[in-house]
Amino acid sequence: MAQRTIVGIDVGTTKVCTIVAQIQEHGRLNILGVGLTPSKGLDKGVIVNIDDAVNTIATSVEKAERLSGYRIGTAFVGVAGRHVSSLNSRGVVAVARSDHEITRNDIGRAVEAAQAVAIPTQREVIHVIPRAYIVDGHEGIRDPIGMSGFRLEVETHIVTGEVMAIQNLIKSIQRSGVDIDDLVLQPLASGEAVLNAEDKERGVALVDIGGGTTDIAVFVQGGIWHTSVIAVGGNQFTNDIVLVQQTPHHTAEYLKIKYGSAIAEAPTDEAEDQIEVEGFGPNEKKTISRYLLNQVIQARAEEVIELIYNEIRRSGYDGLLPAGIVITGGSAQLSRFDELMRDMLGVPVRVGIPDNLYGLSESIDSPSYATGVGLVRWGSQHGIAMLNSSSVNGERNGLGTSYDRFKNWLREFLP
């Protein structure tokens, strides 16, 4: 089998990460190059300054090209931000054939019927993902092709975003010299990197805690049940430290990473509790309490965990999630955050780290790179039809019309 090279670009609030990888046997990724650049021009996952965003993306792409020796022409790009929302929709059709055997055409018509929901004009469909099928009232069917029945229903998960936010992302990527294979919702991409089939089958919530947003995806019985984006992330922890401890932003970020913990414990040694850091003035030094620092962090961590829990409940899934919660993203590395979440919610919690990586894997085997790795995995598994799609030169400057993309997604997700 010829090896394919796929590129993923994670445009985040704190960093832009470009990953170049070769797809090998059994889904192994050979990492050829990584380009990492601090973000500019983004706020909570949304582009607010196109020129800054273009420069940041172009720098990240250039670094990845230099390291990999590969000329990047197209890439799978992550999309998130406070503008993203989702809904579940059901489509129903009568089986067309006279012998009542269900065909791919019947599934296509059912998914198309499910998409006929009222979506505001300022919003656009990003994904239409079939979750489960129902034949003559029998639920939980994964692959109905070849079965007999009179009535076919399909449950789909539809992800939408604001047209202008999506267009600004597309424009920024293209101005940096890269065409888009497809946009992928970031928590779906992260799920490809840190979840296995058993997690999704048993029931799991993926929580990707980035700098500006927290992305959530709930998987049940092997399919996606709910996705959402919360406009809170690791930057809030840093901002709290700036306000309470009255330190510069870069000092607060250093304190969070070096000494921060989501569980504050009273000090046993007063001397060890004191940390000397830079103040706002030139050559100004100040001493702060590590215990007070972590009290600030814990208060924000508890609030974030409550928001995550409320969002999982709001998904409408009232069953158990036996595989618990998998947290990933840069802020998932905050010391003892998983322990605090486990204590508060009473469910299994683990930190998700991308695995099955080779080549330059040591540079990205961290929760921070789950989305970037997941974009490449997504492209290798779902994006084959996209790479030579006839919709590439469509109305959306690289992504075709919504209906063209819907047909492509349909082709990829059908059994």
NUDRENMI-811882 format. One record per residue (C-alpha): x, y, z; residue number from 1; residue in one letter. Coordinates in steps of 0.001 Angstrom, whole numbers. Layout:
BEGIN
MARRO       x       y       z resi resn
MARRO       X       Y       Z  NUM    a
...
// end
This chain:
BEGIN
MARRO       x       y       z resi resn
MARRO       0       0       0    1    m
MARRO    1374    3409    -970    2    a
MARRO    1979    5590    2056    3    q
MARRO       5    8804    2149    4    r
MARRO    1141   12023    3735    5    t
MARRO   -1529   13989    5579    6    i
MARRO   -1311   17380    7282    7    v
MARRO   -3348   18651   10227    8    g
MARRO   -3466   22276   11369    9    i
MARRO   -4788   23030   14847   10    d
MARRO   -5546   26758   15025   11    v
MARRO   -5938   27297   18763   12    g
MARRO   -6275   30264   21084   13    t
MARRO   -2786   29846   22529   14    t
MARRO    -904   28057   19745   15    k
MARRO   -1043   27017   16100   16    v
MARRO     263   23504   15554   17    c
MARRO     935   22009   12108   18    t
MARRO    1655   18275   11982   19    i
MARRO    2906   16412    8897   20    v
MARRO    2504   12639    9140   21    a
MARRO    2777    9568    6967   22    q
MARRO      47    6960    7325   23    i
MARRO    1547    3505    7788   24    q
MARRO      68      40    8288   25    e
MARRO   -2456    -541   11104   26    h
MARRO   -3091    3193   11429   27    g
MARRO     372    4011   12713   28    r
MARRO    1446    7617   12236   29    l
MARRO    5018    8407   11279   30    n
MARRO    5445   12034   12352   31    i
MARRO    7614   13797    9777   32    l
MARRO    7395   17378   11004   33    g
MARRO    5810   19637   13617   34    v
MARRO    5454   23408   13432   35    g
MARRO    4500   25178   16658   36    l
MARRO    3866   28925   16957   37    t
MARRO    2222   31031   19694   38    p
MARRO   -1163   32272   18479   39    s
MARRO   -1974   35850   17598   40    k
MARRO   -5264   37194   16319   41    g
MARRO   -7513   34638   18075   42    l
MARRO   -9854   34940   21027   43    d
MARRO  -11662   31923   22486   44    k
MARRO  -11086   29955   19316   45    g
MARRO  -12376   32674   16981   46    v
MARRO  -10228   34755   14620   47    i
MARRO  -10408   38443   15554   48    v
MARRO   -7477   39725   13456   49    n
MARRO   -6946   38049   10091   50    i
MARRO   -3496   39520    9387   51    d
MARRO   -2117   38291   12724   52    d
MARRO   -3766   34894   12238   53    a
MARRO   -2354   34519    8705   54    v
MARRO    1179   35340    9877   55    n
MARRO     928   32864   12760   56    t
MARRO    -430   30058   10567   57    i
MARRO    2136   30706    7823   58    a
MARRO    4975   30571   10375   59    t
MARRO    3689   27280   11791   60    s
MARRO    3345   25770    8301   61    v
MARRO    6824   26940    7326   62    e
MARRO    8367   25351   10434   63    k
MARRO    6630   22034    9704   64    a
MARRO    7771   22138    6067   65    e
MARRO   11353   22858    7042   66    r
MARRO   11437   19985    9520   67    l
MARRO    9666   17441    7320   68    s
MARRO   11020   18412    3909   69    g
MARRO    7441   18152    2661   70    y
MARRO    5726   20933     686   71    r
MARRO    2337   21473    2342   72    i
MARRO    -421   22062    -199   73    g
MARRO   -3544   20967    1670   74    t
MARRO   -4478   20199    5273   75    a
MARRO   -7281   19115    7565   76    f
MARRO   -8097   22044    9820   77    v
MARRO   -9675   22010   13269   78    g
MARRO  -12636   24247   14011   79    v
MARRO  -13950   25173   17455   80    a
MARRO  -14851   28369   19272   81    g
MARRO  -17825   29771   21100   82    r
MARRO  -19876   29930   17862   83    h
MARRO  -20097   26119   17448   84    v
MARRO  -23286   24285   18418   85    s
MARRO  -24863   20923   17675   86    s
MARRO  -28171   19105   17578   87    l
MARRO  -29432   15573   17039   88    n
MARRO  -31953   15025   14253   89    s
MARRO  -33880   12019   12942   90    r
MARRO  -34818   11289    9325   91    g
MARRO  -37426    8776    8184   92    v
MARRO  -38017    7268    4716   93    v
MARRO  -39837    4316    3180   94    a
MARRO  -37582    1608    1753   95    v
MARRO  -37647    2065   -2020   96    a
MARRO  -37088   -1412   -3455   97    r
MARRO  -40055   -3682   -4124   98    s
MARRO  -38355   -6543   -2255   99    d
MARRO  -37841   -4155     719  100    h
MARRO  -34065   -4658     847  101    e
MARRO  -32318   -1587    2284  102    i
MARRO  -29702     -46       2  103    t
MARRO  -27139    2718     281  104    r
MARRO  -29581    4968   -1561  105    n
MARRO  -32185    4491    1196  106    d
MARRO  -29629    5509    3814  107    i
MARRO  -28674    8561    1769  108    g
MARRO  -32310    9671    1545  109    r
MARRO  -32818    9122    5288  110    a
MARRO  -29746   11166    6216  111    v
MARRO  -30819   13873    3797  112    e
MARRO  -34255   13938    5468  113    a
MARRO  -32574   14268    8878  114    a
MARRO  -30681   17316    7653  115    q
MARRO  -33917   19095    6748  116    a
MARRO  -33987   21009   10027  117    v
MARRO  -34312   24750   10409  118    a
MARRO  -30800   26215   10560  119    i
MARRO  -30530   30025   10799  120    p
MARRO  -29124   31734    7711  121    t
MARRO  -26054   32984    9589  122    q
MARRO  -25089   29409   10516  123    r
MARRO  -23614   26662    8389  124    e
MARRO  -23359   22870    8673  125    v
MARRO  -19873   21574    9527  126    i
MARRO  -20683   17878   10064  127    h
MARRO  -23628   15545    9493  128    v
MARRO  -22763   12263   11185  129    i
MARRO  -25100    9217   11177  130    p
MARRO  -25211    7787   14722  131    r
MARRO  -27613    4837   14596  132    a
MARRO  -30324    3311   12408  133    y
MARRO  -33832    2032   13180  134    i
MARRO  -35560    -491   10892  135    v
MARRO  -39304    -979   11424  136    d
MARRO  -38955     158   15046  137    g
MARRO  -35899   -2004   15854  138    h
MARRO  -33269     304   17354  139    e
MARRO  -29494     189   17677  140    g
MARRO  -28735   -1081   14168  141    i
MARRO  -25221    -139   12990  142    r
MARRO  -25319   -1237    9353  143    d
MARRO  -28768   -1694    7800  144    p
MARRO  -27575   -2319    4222  145    i
MARRO  -28925   -5644    3003  146    g
MARRO  -31537   -5915    5754  147    m
MARRO  -35241   -6092    4937  148    s
MARRO  -37769   -3560    6144  149    g
MARRO  -40524   -1155    5208  150    f
MARRO  -39393    1923    7159  151    r
MARRO  -35858    3209    7754  152    l
MARRO  -34966    5850   10328  153    e
MARRO  -31545    7351   10967  154    v
MARRO  -30355    9352   13958  155    e
MARRO  -27779   11975   13012  156    t
MARRO  -25594   14427   14859  157    h
MARRO  -25410   17804   13123  158    i
MARRO  -22704   20326   14010  159    v
MARRO  -23103   23946   12905  160    t
MARRO  -21043   27113   13197  161    g
MARRO  -21389   30792   12363  162    e
MARRO  -20792   31438    8669  163    v
MARRO  -18534   34445    9203  164    m
MARRO  -16347   32708   11816  165    a
MARRO  -15894   29741    9471  166    i
MARRO  -15190   31982    6477  167    q
MARRO  -12551   33919    8435  168    n
MARRO  -10840   30660    9375  169    l
MARRO  -10918   29455    5753  170    i
MARRO   -9588   32803    4519  171    k
MARRO   -6734   32793    7056  172    s
MARRO   -5639   29265    6128  173    i
MARRO   -5773   29980    2385  174    q
MARRO   -3905   33285    2680  175    r
MARRO   -1114   31370    4410  176    s
MARRO    -758   29315    1210  177    g
MARRO   -2653   26148    2174  178    v
MARRO   -5878   24729     727  179    d
MARRO   -8316   22976    3047  180    i
MARRO   -9106   19282    2659  181    d
MARRO  -11874   19698    5204  182    d
MARRO  -12851   21343    8468  183    l
MARRO  -13120   18997   11457  184    v
MARRO  -14692   19812   14805  185    l
MARRO  -11815   19818   17289  186    q
MARRO  -13278   17481   19961  187    p
MARRO  -14054   14910   17249  188    l
MARRO  -10442   15146   16090  189    a
MARRO   -9102   14897   19648  190    s
MARRO  -11258   11812   20153  191    g
MARRO   -9483   10124   17242  192    e
MARRO   -6155   10691   19013  193    a
MARRO   -6896    9648   22612  194    v
MARRO   -9972    7370   22592  195    l
MARRO  -10220    3760   21456  196    n
MARRO  -13218    1882   20063  197    a
MARRO  -13954     315   23454  198    e
MARRO  -14153    3740   25141  199    d
MARRO  -16693    4936   22571  200    k
MARRO  -18672    1694   22767  201    e
MARRO  -18958    1681   26560  202    r
MARRO  -19749    5398   26804  203    g
MARRO  -17248    8183   27392  204    v
MARRO  -17046   11972   27570  205    a
MARRO  -14022   13568   25940  206    l
MARRO  -13105   16958   27409  207    v
MARRO  -10448   18944   25522  208    d
MARRO   -9377   21874   27727  209    i
MARRO   -7540   24419   25625  210    g
MARRO   -6364   27932   26301  211    g
MARRO   -9554   29772   25354  212    g
MARRO  -12252   27088   25141  213    t
MARRO  -13180   23685   26521  214    t
MARRO  -14498   21298   23851  215    d
MARRO  -16738   18381   24837  216    i
MARRO  -17800   15283   22922  217    a
MARRO  -19977   12512   24380  218    v
MARRO  -19750    9101   22698  219    f
MARRO  -22330    6363   23343  220    v
MARRO  -22555    2878   21773  221    q
MARRO  -19722    3648   19392  222    g
MARRO  -21269    6843   17975  223    g
MARRO  -21205   10551   18713  224    i
MARRO  -24077   11658   20949  225    w
MARRO  -23337   15291   21763  226    h
MARRO  -20724   17965   21081  227    t
MARRO  -20362   21445   22526  228    s
MARRO  -17853   24203   23183  229    v
MARRO  -17611   26146   26455  230    i
MARRO  -15947   29565   26301  231    a
MARRO  -13625   28944   29243  232    v
MARRO  -10124   27470   29284  233    g
MARRO   -6641   27620   30725  234    g
MARRO   -6291   31354   30098  235    n
MARRO   -8891   31987   32807  236    q
MARRO   -6597   30351   35370  237    f
MARRO   -3748   32637   34319  238    t
MARRO   -5949   35740   34374  239    n
MARRO   -7131   34886   37898  240    d
MARRO   -3517   34670   39080  241    i
MARRO   -2737   38047   37465  242    v
MARRO   -5639   39678   39303  243    l
MARRO   -5235   38068   42709  244    v
MARRO   -1438   37868   42920  245    q
MARRO    -890   41104   40960  246    q
MARRO    1818   39713   38704  247    t
MARRO    2556   40191   34988  248    p
MARRO     822   37745   32646  249    h
MARRO    3988   35829   31724  250    h
MARRO    4819   35422   35428  251    t
MARRO    1313   34148   36159  252    a
MARRO    1618   31606   33338  253    e
MARRO    4968   30447   34738  254    y
MARRO    3489   30094   38238  255    l
MARRO     559   28071   36916  256    k
MARRO    2785   25640   35030  257    i
MARRO    5619   25372   37576  258    k
MARRO    3807   25485   40928  259    y
MARRO      99   25249   40098  260    g
MARRO   -2175   22529   41459  261    s
MARRO   -5951   22076   41176  262    a
MARRO   -5999   20930   44810  263    i
MARRO   -4630   23410   47350  264    a
MARRO   -3009   21875   50411  265    e
MARRO   -2007   23853   53485  266    a
MARRO    1782   24098   53753  267    p
MARRO    3731   22118   56344  268    t
MARRO    6762   24364   55937  269    d
MARRO    6257   28122   55732  270    e
MARRO    9599   28636   54011  271    a
MARRO    8770   26181   51223  272    e
MARRO    5406   27905   50733  273    d
MARRO    7043   31186   49693  274    q
MARRO    7833   31761   46009  275    i
MARRO    9841   34750   44771  276    e
MARRO    8698   36062   41376  277    v
MARRO    8924   39120   39129  278    e
MARRO    6643   42052   39814  279    g
MARRO    5317   44697   37434  280    f
MARRO    8125   47200   37952  281    g
MARRO   11671   46945   36553  282    p
MARRO   13786   44625   38746  283    n
MARRO   10850   44375   41144  284    e
MARRO   10644   41119   43090  285    k
MARRO    7756   39940   45241  286    k
MARRO    7009   36913   47360  287    t
MARRO    3736   35038   47069  288    i
MARRO    2232   32077   48876  289    s
MARRO    2056   28803   46958  290    r
MARRO    -983   27823   49056  291    y
MARRO   -2827   31019   48120  292    l
MARRO   -1822   30524   44459  293    l
MARRO   -3379   27071   44450  294    n
MARRO   -6502   28255   46261  295    q
MARRO   -7048   30641   43334  296    v
MARRO   -6464   27829   40840  297    i
MARRO   -8700   25369   42693  298    q
MARRO  -11603   27827   42804  299    a
MARRO  -11462   28244   39022  300    r
MARRO  -10905   24503   38467  301    a
MARRO  -14047   23666   40469  302    e
MARRO  -16049   26142   38396  303    e
MARRO  -14744   24661   35117  304    v
MARRO  -15571   21125   36283  305    i
MARRO  -19121   22205   37190  306    e
MARRO  -19561   23750   33732  307    l
MARRO  -18310   20517   32126  308    i
MARRO  -20655   18404   34248  309    y
MARRO  -23635   20630   33436  310    n
MARRO  -22848   20396   29718  311    e
MARRO  -22645   16595   29835  312    i
MARRO  -26006   16513   31634  313    r
MARRO  -27452   18948   29100  314    r
MARRO  -26557   16495   26327  315    s
MARRO  -29735   14615   27190  316    g
MARRO  -27917   11359   27778  317    y
MARRO  -29118   10199   31169  318    d
MARRO  -27309    6848   31219  319    g
MARRO  -23989    6038   32804  320    l
MARRO  -20668    6642   31070  321    l
MARRO  -18754    3510   32162  322    p
MARRO  -15529    4688   30492  323    a
MARRO  -15887    7932   32446  324    g
MARRO  -14239   11152   31317  325    i
MARRO  -11035   11512   29317  326    v
MARRO   -9454   14951   29603  327    i
MARRO   -6915   16225   27109  328    t
MARRO   -5597   19541   25779  329    g
MARRO   -2874   21724   27237  330    g
MARRO   -4744   22648   30423  331    s
MARRO   -5449   18977   31209  332    a
MARRO   -1803   18887   32329  333    q
MARRO   -2571   21089   35332  334    l
MARRO   -1383   19087   38333  335    s
MARRO   -4147   17098   40106  336    r
MARRO   -6928   18450   37861  337    f
MARRO   -7961   14872   37003  338    d
MARRO   -7956   14002   40711  339    e
MARRO  -10195   16966   41562  340    l
MARRO  -12622   16057   38765  341    m
MARRO  -12717   12444   39951  342    r
MARRO  -13484   13582   43520  343    d
MARRO  -16190   16050   42459  344    m
MARRO  -18014   13897   39887  345    l
MARRO  -17430   10396   41209  346    g
MARRO  -16584    8922   37794  347    v
MARRO  -13367    7499   36314  348    p
MARRO  -11148   10288   34931  349    v
MARRO   -7909    9888   33019  350    r
MARRO   -5634   12152   30990  351    v
MARRO   -5666   11282   27268  352    g
MARRO   -2293   11248   25487  353    i
MARRO   -1886   10508   21739  354    p
MARRO    -333    7102   21147  355    d
MARRO     716    4768   18314  356    n
MARRO    3063    7499   17042  357    l
MARRO    6469    7058   15448  358    y
MARRO    9133    9297   13954  359    g
MARRO    9260   12646   15747  360    l
MARRO    6708   11360   18251  361    s
MARRO    8579   12470   21370  362    e
MARRO    7832   16092   20498  363    s
MARRO    4039   15619   20507  364    i
MARRO    3254   12773   22936  365    d
MARRO    1415   15206   25174  366    s
MARRO   -2255   16170   25705  367    p
MARRO   -1447   19567   24136  368    s
MARRO   -1179   17927   20716  369    y
MARRO   -4289   15718   20822  370    a
MARRO   -6176   17878   18308  371    t
MARRO   -3272   18114   15851  372    g
MARRO   -2654   14354   15935  373    v
MARRO   -6392   13706   15775  374    g
MARRO   -6759   15833   12637  375    l
MARRO   -4223   13646   10866  376    v
MARRO   -5954   10473   12107  377    r
MARRO   -9317   11863   11018  378    w
MARRO   -7948   12629    7593  379    g
MARRO   -6526    9126    7245  380    s
MARRO   -9796    7444    8235  381    q
MARRO  -12589    9701    6996  382    h
MARRO  -11008   12021    4473  383    g
MARRO  -10062    9802    1549  384    i
MARRO  -12950   11000    -595  385    a
MARRO  -12186   14601     326  386    m
MARRO   -8677   14515   -1106  387    l
MARRO   -9876   14264   -4694  388    n
MARRO  -13354   15673   -4190  389    s
MARRO  -15029   17465   -7041  390    s
MARRO  -16265   20062   -4576  391    s
MARRO  -12806   21508   -3982  392    v
MARRO  -13416   24420   -6335  393    n
MARRO  -16952   25056   -5145  394    g
MARRO  -18644   28153   -3853  395    e
MARRO  -16898   28249    -503  396    r
MARRO  -13380   28845   -1755  397    n
MARRO  -11994   25402   -1084  398    g
MARRO  -14879   23601     571  399    l
MARRO  -17696   23566   -1959  400    g
MARRO  -21333   24165   -1134  401    t
MARRO  -22835   22860    2083  402    s
MARRO  -24780   20299      95  403    y
MARRO  -21666   19061   -1722  404    d
MARRO  -19883   18662    1577  405    r
MARRO  -22914   16955    3061  406    f
MARRO  -22804   14393     255  407    k
MARRO  -19101   13838     879  408    n
MARRO  -19682   13306    4582  409    w
MARRO  -22501   10950    3767  410    l
MARRO  -20183    8935    1542  411    r
MARRO  -17569    8751    4266  412    e
MARRO  -19833    7743    7143  413    f
MARRO  -22050    5259    5372  414    l
MARRO  -21177    1625    6175  415    p
// end
